[in-house]
Amino acid sequence: MLKTVSIGLIKENAAALRTVNRKSEKYLGLIESMRIQGFAGVVVVREKTDPDTNSLYYELCDGLHRYSAAKEAGITEIGVDI
């Protein structure tokens, strides 16, 4: 299911296999591109419920670089595929 959600409702997956090199030219270019053009496409997430607060959030499954760059670009909502 495709929808747009607040980036604040998305949490990184603690078991992510890759990390983000926040100093690489490619990553910094992605941030700048998002500042100019916005966020295009979607990241893949799964719905989860916080056991402490019983509130819904989305766990990131795919798209860590795009998600991180969007946060750093100041984007508040992004497309997700649940």
NUPANU-435713 format. One record per residue: residue in one letter; z, x, y of N, C-alpha, C in turn. Coordinates in nm, 2 decimals, decimal comma, padded with zeros to 4 digits. Layout:
N
+-------+--------+--------+--------+--------+--------+--------+--------+--------+--------+
| vexpa |   n_c3 |   n_c1 |   n_c2 |  ca_c3 |  ca_c1 |  ca_c2 |   c_c3 |   c_c1 |   c_c2 |
+-------+--------+--------+--------+--------+--------+--------+--------+--------+--------+
|     A |      Z |      X |      Y |      Z |      X |      Y |      Z |      X |      Y |
...
+-------+--------+--------+--------+--------+--------+--------+--------+--------+--------+
// end
This chain:
82
+-------+--------+--------+--------+--------+--------+--------+--------+--------+--------+
| vexpa |   n_c3 |   n_c1 |   n_c2 |  ca_c3 |  ca_c1 |  ca_c2 |   c_c3 |   c_c1 |   c_c2 |
+-------+--------+--------+--------+--------+--------+--------+--------+--------+--------+
|     M |  00,00 |  00,09 | -00,12 |  00,00 |  00,00 |  00,00 |  00,00 |  00,09 |  00,12 |
|     L | -00,09 |  00,06 |  00,22 | -00,10 |  00,14 |  00,34 | -00,02 |  00,07 |  00,45 |
|     K |  00,05 |  00,14 |  00,53 |  00,12 |  00,08 |  00,65 |  00,15 |  00,19 |  00,74 |
|     T |  00,20 |  00,16 |  00,86 |  00,24 |  00,25 |  00,96 |  00,39 |  00,24 |  00,97 |
|     V |  00,46 |  00,35 |  00,97 |  00,61 |  00,35 |  00,98 |  00,66 |  00,45 |  01,08 |
|     S |  00,78 |  00,43 |  01,12 |  00,85 |  00,53 |  01,21 |  00,87 |  00,66 |  01,14 |
|     I |  00,83 |  00,77 |  01,20 |  00,85 |  00,90 |  01,14 |  01,00 |  00,93 |  01,11 |
|     G |  01,09 |  00,86 |  01,18 |  01,23 |  00,88 |  01,16 |  01,28 |  00,82 |  01,02 |
|     L |  01,19 |  00,73 |  00,96 |  01,23 |  00,67 |  00,84 |  01,19 |  00,75 |  00,72 |
|     I |  01,12 |  00,86 |  00,74 |  01,06 |  00,95 |  00,64 |  01,15 |  01,07 |  00,62 |
|     K |  01,19 |  01,10 |  00,50 |  01,27 |  01,22 |  00,47 |  01,19 |  01,31 |  00,38 |
|     E |  01,20 |  01,44 |  00,40 |  01,14 |  01,54 |  00,31 |  01,20 |  01,54 |  00,18 |
|     N |  01,11 |  01,57 |  00,08 |  01,16 |  01,57 | -00,06 |  01,23 |  01,71 | -00,08 |
|     A |  01,35 |  01,70 | -00,13 |  01,43 |  01,82 | -00,15 |  01,36 |  01,91 | -00,26 |
|     A |  01,28 |  01,86 | -00,35 |  01,22 |  01,93 | -00,45 |  01,08 |  01,98 | -00,42 |
|     A |  01,05 |  01,98 | -00,29 |  00,91 |  02,02 | -00,24 |  00,88 |  02,16 | -00,30 |
|     L |  00,76 |  02,18 | -00,35 |  00,72 |  02,31 | -00,41 |  00,67 |  02,40 | -00,30 |
|     R |  00,62 |  02,35 | -00,19 |  00,57 |  02,44 | -00,08 |  00,66 |  02,43 |  00,04 |
|     T |  00,65 |  02,53 |  00,12 |  00,72 |  02,53 |  00,25 |  00,62 |  02,54 |  00,36 |
|     V |  00,66 |  02,52 |  00,48 |  00,57 |  02,52 |  00,59 |  00,59 |  02,65 |  00,67 |
|     N |  00,48 |  02,72 |  00,69 |  00,49 |  02,84 |  00,77 |  00,47 |  02,80 |  00,91 |
|     R |  00,57 |  02,77 |  00,99 |  00,56 |  02,72 |  01,12 |  00,51 |  02,81 |  01,23 |
|     K |  00,48 |  02,94 |  01,19 |  00,43 |  03,03 |  01,28 |  00,28 |  03,07 |  01,26 |
|     S |  00,23 |  03,01 |  01,15 |  00,09 |  03,04 |  01,12 | -00,01 |  02,98 |  01,22 |
|     E | -00,12 |  03,04 |  01,25 | -00,22 |  02,99 |  01,34 | -00,27 |  02,86 |  01,30 |
|     K | -00,29 |  02,84 |  01,18 | -00,35 |  02,71 |  01,13 | -00,25 |  02,60 |  01,15 |
|     Y | -00,12 |  02,62 |  01,13 | -00,02 |  02,52 |  01,15 | -00,01 |  02,48 |  01,30 |
|     L |  00,00 |  02,59 |  01,38 |  00,01 |  02,56 |  01,52 | -00,11 |  02,49 |  01,58 |
|     G | -00,23 |  02,52 |  01,52 | -00,35 |  02,45 |  01,56 | -00,35 |  02,30 |  01,52 |
|     L | -00,29 |  02,27 |  01,40 | -00,27 |  02,14 |  01,36 | -00,18 |  02,06 |  01,45 |
|     I | -00,07 |  02,12 |  01,50 |  00,02 |  02,06 |  01,60 | -00,06 |  02,02 |  01,72 |
|     E | -00,13 |  02,12 |  01,77 | -00,21 |  02,10 |  01,90 | -00,31 |  01,99 |  01,88 |
|     S | -00,38 |  01,99 |  01,77 | -00,48 |  01,89 |  01,74 | -00,42 |  01,75 |  01,74 |
|     M | -00,30 |  01,74 |  01,68 | -00,23 |  01,61 |  01,68 | -00,18 |  01,57 |  01,82 |
|     R | -00,14 |  01,66 |  01,90 | -00,10 |  01,63 |  02,04 | -00,22 |  01,57 |  02,11 |
|     I | -00,34 |  01,62 |  02,09 | -00,46 |  01,57 |  02,16 | -00,52 |  01,45 |  02,10 |
|     Q | -00,53 |  01,45 |  01,96 | -00,61 |  01,34 |  01,90 | -00,52 |  01,24 |  01,82 |
|     G | -00,39 |  01,27 |  01,81 | -00,30 |  01,18 |  01,73 | -00,31 |  01,21 |  01,59 |
|     F | -00,24 |  01,13 |  01,51 | -00,22 |  01,15 |  01,37 | -00,33 |  01,07 |  01,30 |
|     A | -00,42 |  01,14 |  01,22 | -00,52 |  01,08 |  01,15 | -00,49 |  01,08 |  01,00 |
|     G | -00,52 |  00,98 |  00,93 | -00,49 |  00,98 |  00,78 | -00,36 |  00,92 |  00,75 |
|     V | -00,31 |  00,96 |  00,63 | -00,18 |  00,91 |  00,58 | -00,11 |  01,02 |  00,50 |
|     V |  00,02 |  01,01 |  00,49 |  00,09 |  01,09 |  00,39 |  00,14 |  01,00 |  00,28 |
|     V |  00,17 |  01,05 |  00,17 |  00,21 |  00,97 |  00,05 |  00,36 |  00,97 |  00,04 |
|     V |  00,42 |  00,85 |  00,03 |  00,57 |  00,84 |  00,03 |  00,60 |  00,74 | -00,09 |
|     R |  00,73 |  00,74 | -00,12 |  00,79 |  00,64 | -00,21 |  00,91 |  00,58 | -00,14 |
|     E |  00,92 |  00,45 | -00,16 |  01,04 |  00,38 | -00,10 |  01,17 |  00,42 | -00,18 |
|     K |  01,27 |  00,44 | -00,10 |  01,40 |  00,48 | -00,16 |  01,51 |  00,40 | -00,08 |
|     T |  01,62 |  00,39 | -00,14 |  01,74 |  00,33 | -00,08 |  01,85 |  00,43 | -00,07 |
|     D |  01,90 |  00,45 |  00,05 |  02,02 |  00,54 |  00,07 |  02,14 |  00,48 |  00,00 |
|     P |  02,20 |  00,55 | -00,10 |  02,31 |  00,49 | -00,17 |  02,44 |  00,47 | -00,08 |
|     D |  02,45 |  00,55 |  00,03 |  02,57 |  00,54 |  00,11 |  02,56 |  00,42 |  00,21 |
|     T |  02,44 |  00,40 |  00,26 |  02,42 |  00,30 |  00,37 |  02,34 |  00,18 |  00,32 |
|     N |  02,28 |  00,19 |  00,20 |  02,20 |  00,08 |  00,14 |  02,08 |  00,05 |  00,23 |
|     S |  02,03 |  00,15 |  00,31 |  01,92 |  00,13 |  00,40 |  01,79 |  00,19 |  00,34 |
|     L |  01,68 |  00,13 |  00,37 |  01,55 |  00,17 |  00,32 |  01,50 |  00,30 |  00,39 |
|     Y |  01,45 |  00,39 |  00,32 |  01,38 |  00,51 |  00,38 |  01,26 |  00,54 |  00,29 |
|     Y |  01,18 |  00,64 |  00,34 |  01,06 |  00,68 |  00,26 |  01,08 |  00,83 |  00,23 |
|     E |  01,06 |  00,86 |  00,10 |  01,07 |  01,00 |  00,06 |  00,92 |  01,06 |  00,05 |
|     L |  00,90 |  01,17 |  00,12 |  00,77 |  01,23 |  00,13 |  00,73 |  01,29 | -00,01 |
|     C |  00,61 |  01,25 | -00,06 |  00,56 |  01,30 | -00,19 |  00,44 |  01,40 | -00,16 |
|     D |  00,36 |  01,37 | -00,06 |  00,25 |  01,45 | -00,03 |  00,22 |  01,45 |  00,12 |
|     G |  00,19 |  01,56 |  00,18 |  00,16 |  01,57 |  00,32 |  00,26 |  01,63 |  00,40 |
|     L |  00,34 |  01,73 |  00,34 |  00,44 |  01,80 |  00,42 |  00,40 |  01,86 |  00,54 |
|     H |  00,28 |  01,93 |  00,54 |  00,23 |  02,00 |  00,66 |  00,20 |  01,90 |  00,77 |
|     R |  00,13 |  01,79 |  00,73 |  00,09 |  01,69 |  00,83 |  00,21 |  01,62 |  00,89 |
|     Y |  00,30 |  01,59 |  00,80 |  00,43 |  01,52 |  00,85 |  00,51 |  01,61 |  00,94 |
|     S |  00,52 |  01,74 |  00,91 |  00,60 |  01,84 |  00,99 |  00,53 |  01,86 |  01,12 |
|     A |  00,40 |  01,87 |  01,12 |  00,32 |  01,89 |  01,24 |  00,33 |  01,77 |  01,33 |
|     A |  00,32 |  01,65 |  01,27 |  00,34 |  01,53 |  01,35 |  00,47 |  01,52 |  01,42 |
|     K |  00,58 |  01,56 |  01,35 |  00,71 |  01,56 |  01,41 |  00,71 |  01,65 |  01,53 |
|     E |  00,66 |  01,77 |  01,51 |  00,66 |  01,87 |  01,62 |  00,57 |  01,84 |  01,73 |
|     A |  00,47 |  01,75 |  01,71 |  00,38 |  01,71 |  01,81 |  00,44 |  01,59 |  01,89 |
|     G |  00,55 |  01,54 |  01,85 |  00,61 |  01,43 |  01,92 |  00,56 |  01,29 |  01,88 |
|     I |  00,49 |  01,28 |  01,77 |  00,44 |  01,16 |  01,72 |  00,55 |  01,07 |  01,66 |
|     T |  00,56 |  00,95 |  01,69 |  00,67 |  00,87 |  01,65 |  00,64 |  00,78 |  01,53 |
|     E |  00,51 |  00,75 |  01,51 |  00,47 |  00,66 |  01,39 |  00,35 |  00,72 |  01,32 |
|     I |  00,35 |  00,72 |  01,19 |  00,24 |  00,77 |  01,12 |  00,20 |  00,68 |  01,00 |
|     G |  00,08 |  00,69 |  00,95 |  00,03 |  00,61 |  00,84 |  00,09 |  00,67 |  00,71 |
|     V |  00,12 |  00,57 |  00,62 |  00,17 |  00,62 |  00,49 |  00,10 |  00,54 |  00,38 |
|     D |  00,10 |  00,60 |  00,27 |  00,05 |  00,53 |  00,15 |  00,17 |  00,52 |  00,05 |
|     I |  00,22 |  00,40 |  00,03 |  00,34 |  00,39 | -00,05 |  00,30 |  00,37 | -00,20 |
+-------+--------+--------+--------+--------+--------+--------+--------+--------+--------+
// end
